[in-house]
Amino acid sequence: MTTEPHHPLPEPELRPFATEPGRWHRELQRTQARLAAGALDQGPGYRREGHRGEELTRIDERTAWGWLRWPAPLAEDAPVVPLQIAVLSPRPSRAARLAGRWLTRRQPLRIYFDARYRFWVTSTTVLAAILSLTCVGAAMAKGLPADVGVPLMLLIPALAEHVPGRLDARARVRARIVQDEAGVREMQRFIGCHQIIQATDDHETPELARAVELGHHLLWDIAGVLTQPAAAPVRQWLLACEDRFTQLACQAVQTRAAKQERDRRITRTGWDSATTWTMAQPVESAPERELLPNALIEEATRALHQAATAYRAATDHLQQLDRSGRIPRPTGTADSELGCPAASSPHPRQGEGDQ
């Protein structure tokens, strides 16, 4: 028996390049220019790319957790739905970043030799053939044996044609790609929730940074479940994961709001935020597992709740001090350490009034 989430996830309103104003317009202009260039090519032997509209019109948006692949709409303000959602491995590594960049590269142009598009070669292979012919030919002219130069001249274009496919297979190990319609629709809800958590991260609060990290782990687990064959308990697991994800996002929003209120109160009182309150250090990352344990999510949610409570207590304390007209300072701290002259203290020292 499953329970409904306490807080419903936000509706999937993903927008392309929401954090980069103007980027979507520029990408659409580039796509339209490529389509116009492809429409001008006629006849065999040229770039006959019109039937490969998905490759020409796709626009990839790289994110901190993976990428979104968008179709180019007919109008800039038309609603769009992602064609593909991919999540990179949550374990930070250079290999994962390179895999993301490799899988979102612009595909090379194909040069076709017949009107039915049966015989073709990529522009990368043609370029490799020209370079091998030039370089190896020059080496043979300077004394390189023909039994070495000719096989090398043929091997380089063959490698340029087949190596990218092998690299694609290696890179897909570090990415979980969801591209079926039902899976993309399900992922949109969780990505919308994760974007809320990312928006709360101020790169100063360790609890918020930990929430972003756990959100990436959850996206990795969800993408892994959605890319596997359908099983009976998948829906129940998704509902439970939805509940945990929503609670984490709601608590992150509350913590961020409490911290902003405390910072505004600190600005009004002129108190040094670095010496007011010391927050707990982030929990050490657990080793990567098949699925993220529920205890980590609950622990992060409790840490966010404790941080929000501490920020609210700090705000209330500063508000009381502000109303009383006193400048707060830590216990045992001299006026000179706070950068204030001794004469500015509102409480005169004992014996100074008699003088």
VOFILO-687022 format. One record per residue (C-alpha): residue number from 0; residue in one letter; x, y, z. Coordinates in pm, 1 decimal, decimal comma, padded with zeros to 6 digits. Layout:
N
NUM a X Y Z .
...
# end
This chain:
355
0 m 00000,0 00000,0 00000,0 .
1 t 00142,1 00336,7 -00102,6 .
2 t 00062,9 00681,1 00030,6 .
3 e 00029,4 01001,3 -00161,2 .
4 p 00309,2 01255,1 -00115,2 .
5 h 00253,2 01512,8 00153,9 .
6 h 00349,2 01796,7 -00082,1 .
7 p 00273,0 01755,9 -00453,6 .
8 l 00560,0 01812,1 -00690,0 .
9 p 00543,1 02121,0 -00911,8 .
10 e 00389,6 02076,6 -01252,4 .
11 p 00643,7 01997,3 -01524,8 .
12 e 00706,0 02343,7 -01666,6 .
13 l 01059,9 02296,2 -01784,8 .
14 r 01179,3 02572,9 -02011,8 .
15 p 01490,4 02559,6 -02229,1 .
16 f 01784,3 02750,3 -02081,0 .
17 a 01573,0 02898,6 -01801,1 .
18 t 01885,8 03027,6 -01623,3 .
19 e 02039,1 03181,8 -01937,8 .
20 p 01814,3 03453,3 -02085,0 .
21 g 01859,4 03492,3 -02459,2 .
22 r 02035,6 03158,1 -02507,6 .
23 w 01725,6 02984,9 -02645,7 .
24 h 01680,1 03259,8 -02907,3 .
25 r 02041,4 03230,1 -03020,5 .
26 e 02019,6 02851,8 -03045,8 .
27 l 01705,1 02874,7 -03255,7 .
28 q 01873,4 03118,3 -03491,7 .
29 r 02167,8 02880,4 -03538,3 .
30 t 01933,4 02588,1 -03603,1 .
31 q 01734,9 02783,4 -03861,7 .
32 a 02059,2 02880,0 -04035,0 .
33 r 02163,4 02512,9 -04055,5 .
34 l 01824,9 02415,5 -04194,4 .
35 a 01842,3 02691,5 -04453,9 .
36 a 02190,9 02579,5 -04558,0 .
37 g 02073,2 02218,6 -04588,6 .
38 a 01775,1 02320,5 -04802,6 .
39 l 02005,1 02487,1 -05056,6 .
40 d 02205,3 02167,5 -05115,6 .
41 q 02076,9 01966,7 -05408,6 .
42 g 02171,6 01642,4 -05573,1 .
43 p 02387,5 01344,2 -05473,7 .
44 g 02726,8 01414,2 -05328,1 .
45 y 02607,2 01707,5 -05122,0 .
46 r 02480,8 01743,2 -04766,2 .
47 r 02138,5 01587,3 -04805,2 .
48 e 02032,9 01625,7 -04441,9 .
49 g 01665,2 01715,6 -04480,1 .
50 h 01539,7 01366,8 -04384,2 .
51 r 01748,0 01372,3 -04067,5 .
52 g 01550,7 01655,3 -03912,6 .
53 e 01591,5 01532,2 -03555,2 .
54 e 01970,4 01555,3 -03573,2 .
55 l 01961,3 01895,3 -03741,2 .
56 t 01699,5 02053,3 -03517,2 .
57 r 01803,5 01913,7 -03180,3 .
58 i 01934,9 02158,2 -02921,5 .
59 d 02126,4 02021,7 -02623,0 .
60 e 02121,8 02201,5 -02288,8 .
61 r 02400,5 02087,8 -02057,9 .
62 t 02334,8 02105,5 -01685,2 .
63 a 02524,7 02022,6 -01366,8 .
64 w 02352,7 01683,9 -01347,1 .
65 g 02336,1 01588,2 -01717,2 .
66 w 02163,3 01735,6 -02018,6 .
67 l 01825,8 01803,7 -02181,0 .
68 r 01774,6 01756,3 -02553,2 .
69 w 01514,3 01993,9 -02697,2 .
70 p 01349,6 02001,2 -03040,3 .
71 a 01355,8 02326,5 -03233,6 .
72 p 00993,7 02453,5 -03246,3 .
73 l 00839,0 02642,4 -03535,4 .
74 a 00800,1 02951,2 -03316,6 .
75 e 01020,6 03074,4 -03034,8 .
76 d 00732,5 03104,0 -02786,8 .
77 a 00581,4 02765,0 -02874,3 .
78 p 00579,0 02507,6 -02589,8 .
79 v 00841,8 02237,1 -02620,5 .
80 v 00887,1 01899,6 -02453,4 .
81 p 01233,1 01742,6 -02415,0 .
82 l 01320,2 01468,9 -02660,0 .
83 q 01574,9 01319,0 -02424,0 .
84 i 01678,7 01355,4 -02061,2 .
85 a 02013,8 01219,3 -01948,1 .
86 v 02163,6 01204,8 -01599,0 .
87 l 02538,0 01173,1 -01549,5 .
88 s 02693,2 00972,7 -01270,1 .
89 p 02662,1 01160,2 -00938,0 .
90 r 03019,1 01071,8 -00848,4 .
91 p 03219,2 01376,8 -00963,5 .
92 s 03486,4 01275,8 -01210,2 .
93 r 03650,5 01410,0 -01519,3 .
94 a 03542,6 01101,9 -01715,2 .
95 a 03174,8 01177,6 -01645,0 .
96 r 03213,4 01537,6 -01762,8 .
97 l 03391,3 01426,4 -02078,7 .
98 a 03121,6 01165,9 -02141,8 .
99 g 02855,1 01433,6 -02121,7 .
100 r 03035,4 01660,5 -02363,1 .
101 w 03104,5 01374,2 -02604,6 .
102 l 02744,0 01251,0 -02615,1 .
103 t 02611,9 01604,8 -02673,2 .
104 r 02855,8 01687,8 -02952,1 .
105 r 02732,0 01802,9 -03289,0 .
106 q 02707,3 01505,0 -03520,1 .
107 p 02926,5 01521,5 -03833,1 .
108 l 02766,7 01586,2 -04169,0 .
109 r 02699,6 01294,9 -04399,7 .
110 i 02787,9 01302,6 -04767,0 .
111 y 02557,1 01080,3 -04974,1 .
112 f 02639,2 00930,5 -05312,3 .
113 d 02288,9 00833,4 -05427,2 .
114 a 01941,6 00981,4 -05416,6 .
115 r 01808,3 00706,8 -05185,6 .
116 y 02063,4 00778,7 -04911,3 .
117 r 02201,4 00425,1 -04910,5 .
118 f 02571,5 00502,8 -04956,1 .
119 w 02724,7 00774,1 -04745,8 .
120 v 03038,7 00879,7 -04561,8 .
121 t 03082,3 01129,8 -04282,2 .
122 s 03271,0 01454,7 -04319,3 .
123 t 03505,3 01341,3 -04041,0 .
124 t 03609,0 01038,5 -04245,6 .
125 v 03665,5 01252,3 -04554,6 .
126 l 03880,0 01495,1 -04355,5 .
127 a 04079,5 01206,8 -04203,5 .
128 a 04133,1 01058,6 -04551,2 .
129 i 04260,6 01388,7 -04687,8 .
130 l 04496,5 01438,2 -04392,8 .
131 s 04628,2 01080,9 -04409,9 .
132 l 04681,0 01108,5 -04784,6 .
133 t 04871,6 01433,5 -04742,6 .
134 c 05081,2 01345,3 -04437,1 .
135 v 05155,8 00982,4 -04520,9 .
136 g 05221,1 01073,0 -04884,4 .
137 a 05475,9 01332,8 -04772,7 .
138 a 05635,4 01075,4 -04541,4 .
139 m 05657,1 00821,9 -04824,4 .
140 a 05820,8 01082,4 -05045,0 .
141 k 06090,8 01119,7 -04776,8 .
142 g 06161,1 00747,2 -04750,8 .
143 l 05875,5 00579,2 -04564,1 .
144 p 05832,5 00226,1 -04708,5 .
145 a 05519,7 00172,1 -04915,8 .
146 d 05425,9 -00145,3 -04726,4 .
147 v 05394,3 00072,6 -04414,8 .
148 g 05255,7 00390,3 -04567,8 .
149 v 04973,7 00241,8 -04774,1 .
150 p 04813,5 00037,9 -04487,4 .
151 l 04851,0 00340,7 -04262,7 .
152 m 04684,0 00558,0 -04524,0 .
153 l 04385,8 00321,5 -04528,2 .
154 l 04375,8 00262,5 -04152,3 .
155 i 04338,8 00625,8 -04045,7 .
156 p 04004,8 00689,3 -04227,0 .
157 a 03873,0 00352,5 -04103,5 .
158 l 03951,9 00448,4 -03745,3 .
159 a 03785,5 00788,2 -03792,0 .
160 e 03470,2 00607,4 -03905,0 .
161 h 03447,0 00338,7 -03633,9 .
162 v 03614,8 00485,4 -03322,7 .
163 p 03333,3 00737,7 -03245,9 .
164 g 03083,6 00451,2 -03216,0 .
165 r 03304,9 00270,8 -02966,1 .
166 l 03350,8 00591,5 -02769,3 .
167 d 02973,5 00640,7 -02763,2 .
168 a 02930,7 00298,7 -02605,0 .
169 r 03196,2 00373,1 -02342,7 .
170 a 03045,5 00713,7 -02262,7 .
171 r 02692,8 00575,4 -02221,4 .
172 v 02814,2 00370,4 -01925,8 .
173 r 02848,6 00696,4 -01729,6 .
174 a 02509,5 00834,0 -01834,0 .
175 r 02153,3 00710,8 -01797,4 .
176 i 01945,9 00832,4 -02090,9 .
177 v 01566,1 00845,6 -02084,0 .
178 q 01405,0 00911,4 -02422,7 .
179 d 01071,5 00728,7 -02431,9 .
180 e 00766,4 00951,7 -02393,5 .
181 a 00640,7 00806,6 -02064,4 .
182 g 00984,4 00811,9 -01904,3 .
183 v 01053,3 01170,5 -02013,7 .
184 r 00718,0 01281,4 -01874,7 .
185 e 00799,0 01115,9 -01541,7 .
186 m 01148,2 01263,8 -01529,4 .
187 q 01019,2 01616,4 -01589,9 .
188 r 00843,8 01616,8 -01254,4 .
189 f 01155,3 01517,9 -01063,5 .
190 i 01379,0 01756,1 -01257,3 .
191 g 01141,6 02041,6 -01178,2 .
192 c 01174,9 01952,4 -00810,1 .
193 h 01554,5 01930,9 -00837,1 .
194 q 01569,5 02273,0 -01002,3 .
195 i 01391,0 02414,5 -00697,6 .
196 i 01659,5 02264,8 -00474,3 .
197 q 01934,7 02401,7 -00700,0 .
198 a 01779,6 02749,3 -00685,8 .
199 t 01802,7 02748,3 -00305,6 .
200 d 02175,2 02666,8 -00298,3 .
201 d 02373,8 02977,7 -00206,8 .
202 h 02713,1 02797,8 -00202,2 .
203 e 02749,7 02897,9 00163,4 .
204 t 02514,4 02667,9 00354,1 .
205 p 02645,5 02310,0 00369,0 .
206 e 02299,1 02165,1 00427,1 .
207 l 02171,6 02313,2 00100,7 .
208 a 02477,1 02189,5 -00088,3 .
209 r 02414,4 01844,0 00054,4 .
210 a 02051,1 01859,9 -00060,3 .
211 v 02164,5 01937,9 -00416,5 .
212 e 02404,6 01643,7 -00406,9 .
213 l 02135,0 01404,7 -00284,6 .
214 g 01895,4 01536,9 -00548,4 .
215 h 02149,1 01442,0 -00816,5 .
216 h 02173,1 01094,4 -00662,8 .
217 l 01795,8 01061,1 -00671,7 .
218 l 01780,8 01163,5 -01037,7 .
219 w 02047,5 00902,1 -01115,8 .
220 d 01845,9 00631,2 -00938,7 .
221 i 01519,0 00733,9 -01103,4 .
222 a 01674,5 00739,9 -01450,8 .
223 g 01817,8 00393,7 -01388,1 .
224 v 01477,8 00257,1 -01290,0 .
225 l 01301,4 00417,9 -01588,0 .
226 t 01554,3 00282,0 -01837,5 .
227 q 01509,2 -00073,6 -01715,3 .
228 p 01226,3 -00304,2 -01827,1 .
229 a 00899,9 -00231,9 -01647,7 .
230 a 00847,0 -00422,5 -01325,7 .
231 a 00563,0 -00444,5 -01076,3 .
232 p 00710,6 -00243,3 -00785,8 .
233 v 00842,9 00040,5 -01005,5 .
234 r 00535,6 00259,5 -00962,2 .
235 q 00534,7 00214,2 -00585,8 .
236 w 00902,9 00297,2 -00566,5 .
237 l 00851,8 00610,5 -00778,0 .
238 l 00571,2 00728,0 -00550,4 .
239 a 00788,1 00678,9 -00241,4 .
240 c 01078,0 00857,3 -00412,3 .
241 e 00843,0 01139,9 -00511,6 .
242 d 00743,4 01188,0 -00149,1 .
243 r 01104,6 01202,3 -00028,9 .
244 f 01210,0 01433,5 -00311,8 .
245 t 00923,4 01672,8 -00240,6 .
246 q 00993,6 01686,7 00131,8 .
247 l 01359,3 01756,3 00060,3 .
248 a 01269,5 02038,1 -00180,5 .
249 c 01015,5 02195,6 00055,9 .
250 q 01260,2 02185,7 00344,8 .
251 a 01533,6 02339,1 00127,5 .
252 v 01302,0 02627,2 00033,8 .
253 q 01215,0 02686,3 00399,2 .
254 t 01581,5 02679,9 00500,8 .
255 r 01675,5 02925,6 00228,0 .
256 a 01392,0 03159,9 00327,5 .
257 a 01491,7 03144,4 00694,9 .
258 k 01854,6 03219,9 00608,8 .
259 q 01756,8 03517,1 00392,5 .
260 e 01542,7 03657,5 00672,5 .
261 r 01830,1 03618,2 00917,2 .
262 d 02068,5 03789,7 00674,4 .
263 r 01829,2 04083,2 00635,9 .
264 r 01807,6 04114,5 01012,8 .
265 i 02186,9 04102,0 01038,3 .
266 t 02214,8 04381,4 00781,7 .
267 r 01978,1 04598,4 00983,2 .
268 t 02163,9 04548,7 01311,6 .
269 g 02514,3 04569,1 01160,1 .
270 w 02610,2 04236,7 01316,9 .
271 d 02887,6 04025,3 01165,2 .
272 s 02726,7 03714,2 01018,8 .
273 a 03055,1 03523,8 01034,7 .
274 t 03056,6 03534,6 01414,3 .
275 t 02685,3 03510,1 01484,8 .
276 w 02602,7 03146,1 01428,9 .
277 t 02806,7 02847,7 01320,8 .
278 m 02618,0 02589,6 01121,1 .
279 a 02686,5 02219,2 01121,9 .
280 q 02933,8 02076,4 00873,8 .
281 p 02797,9 01873,7 00580,5 .
282 v 02758,2 01503,2 00620,7 .
283 e 03028,1 01305,7 00447,1 .
284 s 02919,4 01154,3 00118,8 .
285 a 02836,2 00787,7 00133,0 .
286 p 02992,6 00556,2 -00122,0 .
287 e 02799,3 00515,1 -00444,5 .
288 r 02545,6 00231,7 -00424,9 .
289 e 02285,3 00080,1 -00652,0 .
290 l 02012,6 00296,0 -00496,9 .
291 l 02039,1 00585,6 -00258,6 .
292 p 01945,1 00473,2 00096,3 .
293 n 01635,8 00634,1 00243,7 .
294 a 01829,5 00712,7 00561,6 .
295 l 02048,7 00963,5 00375,7 .
296 i 01745,2 01152,1 00246,3 .
297 e 01586,7 01157,4 00589,9 .
298 e 01912,8 01269,3 00747,5 .
299 a 01950,5 01554,2 00496,9 .
300 t 01588,9 01659,5 00553,2 .
301 r 01643,7 01667,4 00928,9 .
302 a 01962,9 01868,4 00882,4 .
303 l 01774,0 02121,9 00669,7 .
304 h 01499,6 02140,9 00933,7 .
305 q 01756,4 02200,9 01207,3 .
306 a 01926,5 02468,1 00996,1 .
307 a 01595,0 02641,7 00930,2 .
308 t 01514,3 02630,1 01301,7 .
309 a 01853,3 02777,6 01388,0 .
310 y 01811,2 03056,8 01133,4 .
311 r 01464,5 03140,1 01269,0 .
312 a 01600,6 03145,5 01624,5 .
313 a 01882,0 03374,6 01513,1 .
314 t 01632,5 03605,6 01342,3 .
315 d 01411,3 03622,9 01651,2 .
316 h 01709,8 03688,6 01877,9 .
317 l 01840,6 03965,7 01654,4 .
318 q 01493,8 04115,5 01630,0 .
319 q 01462,9 04128,2 02009,5 .
320 l 01803,8 04290,2 02038,1 .
321 d 01713,2 04539,4 01768,0 .
322 r 01396,4 04637,4 01951,0 .
323 s 01585,3 04680,8 02278,1 .
324 g 01832,7 04913,7 02108,0 .
325 r 02137,1 04707,5 02201,1 .
326 i 02410,8 04589,8 01963,5 .
327 p 02464,5 04214,7 02013,4 .
328 r 02808,1 04064,5 02057,9 .
329 p 02934,6 03718,3 02145,3 .
330 t 03005,5 03641,3 02508,6 .
331 g 03363,2 03715,3 02610,9 .
332 t 03441,8 03931,9 02306,4 .
333 a 03603,2 04269,4 02365,0 .
334 d 03489,0 04583,9 02185,1 .
335 s 03821,5 04615,4 02006,3 .
336 e 03774,9 04268,6 01851,8 .
337 l 03445,6 04379,2 01700,1 .
338 g 03600,7 04695,8 01559,3 .
339 c 03398,5 04924,2 01790,7 .
340 p 03550,4 05190,0 02020,6 .
341 a 03511,0 05136,8 02392,3 .
342 a 03315,6 05460,3 02432,0 .
343 s 03038,0 05328,6 02203,4 .
344 s 02937,8 05056,6 02449,1 .
345 p 02583,4 05127,0 02578,5 .
346 h 02674,7 04989,4 02923,8 .
347 p 02948,6 05188,6 03107,1 .
348 r 03199,1 04987,9 03300,2 .
349 q 03176,0 04980,2 03677,1 .
350 g 03336,7 05288,3 03832,4 .
351 e 03323,0 05506,0 03520,6 .
352 g 02999,3 05676,5 03628,4 .
353 d 03151,7 05786,4 03961,0 .
354 q 03440,5 05952,1 03779,7 .
# end
